[in-house]
Amino acid sequence: MLVIRQFRAGDAPAVRYLFEHAQDDFVSSYLHTEQDRQGFREYLDGALTHDLADINHSYLERPGSNFWIAELDGQAAGCIGAYRRSDAEAEIRRFAVAREARRRGIANRLLDTAETFCRHAGYARAIVWTSNHMQAAIAFLKRRGYREIEDHAFPHTSLTLYLYVRDL
């Protein structure tokens, strides 16, 4: 049974594990140089030591922000955050689904939850950052109605960050 619920303090280790390990399939398939792996590791370490280090403070205590866990048969199987950027815009962040739980509709349910929250909070649009090595995520976002509005190349790597937006 799939349940989407708000983050609780005891979920922190599962979120860190989900976020870090959900990237593994993509990293091993697309990051072939040491510079690419190092650039991505810096991004991952930044997430783990900043907002994911204190989800309660970074999301639940931040007005207009929230964080959810997907539980599949009582086990954490995915996570997603909505982070207030401005009165009009929320950023969908730290979106991950465990490898063994993919292709079960969890990503759709998580994104539905975050987008519904954003609409109720009065945001006009949601943004999502992703990178060129996340081809499945890019295809998913496009199916969900997100469109690319800008990109930024990482210096000295083959990594490119893409910003996607969807009007709510």
N, C-alpha and C positions, 0 to 999 in steps of 0.2 A: 504494500500500500504506500502511495506517495503522499507526503504531507509537506506543505510549504509553511514555515513558521518563522517568526522573528528570532534573530540571533539571541542566544543566552551565553553568559560568561563561560560556562563549561564547554562551549562549542569552539573556543579559540584554537586548541590544537588541531581539531578536525579541519577548520577553515584553512589554517596554515598548510596542512598536509594537502588538502584539496587544491588550493591555489598553486602550490609549488609543483605538485605531481601531475596536475591536469595539463601542464605545459610540456611534459616529457615527450609525448608522441610527436608534437609539432617541432620541438627543438631538434630531436634526433633526425627528423626527416628533412629539415630545411636549413639548419645552421651547420655549415660544413667547415668553416674556418674558425680558428681560435679567436680572432677578433670578433666574429659574429657571436660566438658563445659567450665571450666576455661582456660584450655590449648587452646581451640579453640577461646575463647573470646580474649585471648592475641594476637593470630595471627590476628584476625579481627581488633582489636584496632590498631595494628601495621600498617596494610594496610591503615586504615582510617586516621591515624595521620601522616603517612609518605608520600608515593607517591600519594595517593588519596587526600591528603590535598592540593596539588598543582600540578594538572595534567599538566598544561601548562609547569611548570618548569621541572617536573619529566619525561615527555614524549616529548612534542612538541618542547621544546628548547634543548633537548638532541639529538645530532646527531645520526642518525640511529635508532631512536625510534619514536613511534607514538601512537595515541589513537583514537578509533572510538566509535561511538554511533549507535545503530540500532534504527530507529524510525519506529514504526508501527502505521499507521494512525495518524501521527503527535505526538505520545507519545513515550518517551524513553522506549524501551523494552529490551535493551541489551547493553553490552559494552565489549570492549576488548582492551588490550594494547600490543604493541610489544616494548620490552626494550632491548637496546644494551648491551650485556654482554662482547663481544669481537669482533674482526674483523670477526670471523667465526660463531658467535653464537648469536641468539636473544632469549630472554625469552618471551613467551606468558604469559601475566599477567592479573589479574583482569577481568577474563572472566566470565560474568554472563548474564543470561536471566531471565526476570521476569516470575514468576510462570504462570500468565495468558497468556503469549505469547509463552510458550513452545510448541513443536511439530508442529512448523510452518516453520522450516528450518532456523530460525534465527541464531542458533549456527553455522550451516554450513556456512552460508553467512559471519558471523563475522570472523570465522577462515579462510575462503578463503581470505578475505580481508587482514588479518594480514599476512598470509603466502605469498600472492602475494607481499605485501610490503617487506617482508623479502628477498624474492628472488631478487627483483629489487635492494635492498640495498646491495646485494652480500653475504648474509649469506649462509653458507653451511648447517646449521641445525637450527632447532627451538627446544627449550626445554619448558616443562610445568611441574610445580609442582602441585600435587594434594594430597589428603589424602584418607585414607581407607574409610572414611564415605561418600565419593563422588563416589559411585558405578556407577551412571549414567554417570558421567564425565569420569571415567576410561573406561567404555565400549565405549563411544563416541570417546575418544582418540585412542583406539585400532582400531576401525572401520576406523579412519582417517589415520592409518598407523604409529601411534606413538608406541614406544616400551619402556617398563620399563627398566631403566639401574641402578637404585639404590633406596634404601629406608633408612629412618631414623626414628626410634621410638622416640616419645616424652617420656621423663622420667616420670614415675608415672602415665601414662595414657594409654588408649588403642589406642591412635592416632598414626598413622604411615604416614609419608610423603613419597610420591613416586615421582621420577623424570622420566619423559618420554621424549623421543627424537624422532625427525623425520628428516631425511636427506631431504633437499630441492633440 
